[in-house]
Amino acid sequence: MNELFQQELGGWILEAHDHWQEHRPKMYREFPKAGKLPSALKTAAQRTAHEMDCLMEAGYTHHQAWGAVRQTYLFLPEEEGVTEEPEEDWFLDLLQEIAEVRGRAEQEMEELRDGN
C-alpha cells in the first residue's frame, strides 16, 4: 500500500464510521454487538486502498480510482426499510450488498476504461 493511502486510512475510517452510523444504522448497531466495528472499519479502508492502488497501477488517476472504489467498502448505499432480522443474517446480508456494490463499481470501471 502506498504512503499516500497510509495517510488517508484514518480519515477514511472516520468518514465510513459517520456514514455507516447515519446511512446504515442497522448494520452499524450489529457490528458492536459482534465486537467487530473497529476491525470492519479498518478492513473497509484497507480494501479501498488496495483496490485504488491496483487501479492506479493500471493507469487510473487517484481521482478516478477513488470514484470507482469508495462506494464499494466505505460509503455503502443507504439501508432500505430498516427492519429487525435475526442476528445471524446481518453478515450474509452485508456480504450480499457488498457484492452488489462491487459489481456496479466494476461495471463503472469498465465504462471508464472504454471511455479512455
N, C-alpha and C positions, 0 to 999 in steps of 0.2 A: 504494500500500500504506500502510495507516495506521501511525501511530507505534508503537502497541502491538505490531503484528506485527513491526516492525523490531527491537524489543527482544527478542522471542521467538525470532527466527530462529536465533540462536546456540545457544540451549538445544535447539531442535528438531533442529538439525544433530547435536549431541552425542547426543541421545536416539536419533535414527534410526541413527547410526553404531553405537551399542551394540546396538540392536535387530537391525540387519542382520547384525552380526557374530555374534550369538547365534542368531537365528532364520532367517537367510538366508545361511548360511556359503558356499554355492556362489556365489551372486550377489556376496557381499562379496569373495570371492577374485578374481572376474573383473574387477571394476572397477579395482583397482590394476594388473592386467596390461594393461588398456587405457588406463591413465593417467587414469581418469575418476572415481575415488572422490570427491574433493573437489567436483567440479562436479556429480556426481549427487546428493550430499547437499544442496548448496546449492539445486539445482533443485527437489528434493523439498520443501524448506522453503518456497521461494518460491511454488511452486504451491499448497501448503497455505494459505499466507497469502492468496493471490489468491482461491482458492475460498471461503475463510472470509469474506473481505471482501465478495464477491458475495452470499453467503448472508445476511450481516448487513445489507447494503443492502436485501435482500428481506424483512427483518423477523425473522430468526432472532437469538437471543441468541448471545453469544460461546460459551457452553457448548454450545448446540445445534449451532452451526456446527462447533466443534471435534469433537464427537461424530460428525458426519456426514462429516467430511473426513479426520481423522487417519489412518485406515487406507488411504486411497487412495494416499498417497505416502510417508508416514513409517513407519508401522507395518504393513508388508506381512505377509500371512499366512505362517506358518512353512512352510518348504520340506518337501515330502514326499519321502521316499526319495532323498536326495541321491545322484545318480549323475553320473559324468563324462560330459559331452557335448562335441561339437566346439565350439571356441571361438566360431565364428561364430553358433551357435544361442542363446547366452546372452542376447543383446539382444532377439531376437524372442520368446523365452520370457518375458522380463521385461515386454515391452510387452503380451503376451497376458494375463499375470497382472494388470498394472495395469488393463487394460481390464475384466477380470472384477470386480476390487475396486471400480472406479469404477462399474460397473453396479449392484453391490449398494448402494453408497453413494447413488447416485441414487434407487434404489428406496426406501431408508430415508428420504431427504429427502422424497419424495413422500408416504410414510406419515406423516411428521411434519407436513407441510403439511395433509394431510387431517384430521389429528387436532386442528389448531389452529382 
